């Protein structure tokens, strides 16, 4: 279904394919046109100092492909597409597990983790809701 939305131009997402099947994606877009809302929006909006050019709002990986580096492929693909579209300030909203001692199920982090975003060059911005945060990266135009 996500592949069909992307092919029709109804959604922006970097798809990770296995044959003809989309097994993962990172959805992105410019706010507020493509992605007008966020979880914990009230707190996000109250602490925002600058608007991003793009948001990466949803990262999904089919359970058969988890813990294989596919989340990183999807987010990297979204960043490459953002660069081709002109780049700019990009926000991501991963789970912040830095102070958590208990391991989280791989089925729960719908947006990846802070540690993954840091590996991809994002910087910590601020907290957003319970166990989430705002990460920021400037992407140069390709």
Secondary structure, DSSP 8 states (H G I E B T S, - for coil): -HHHHHHHTS--EEEEEETTEEEEEEEEE-TTTT----TTHHHHHHH--S--SEEEEEEEE-GGGTTTTHHHHHHHHHHHHHHHTT-EEEEE--B--TT--S---TTT-TT-BHHHHHHTT-EEEEE-STTBEEEEEEE---
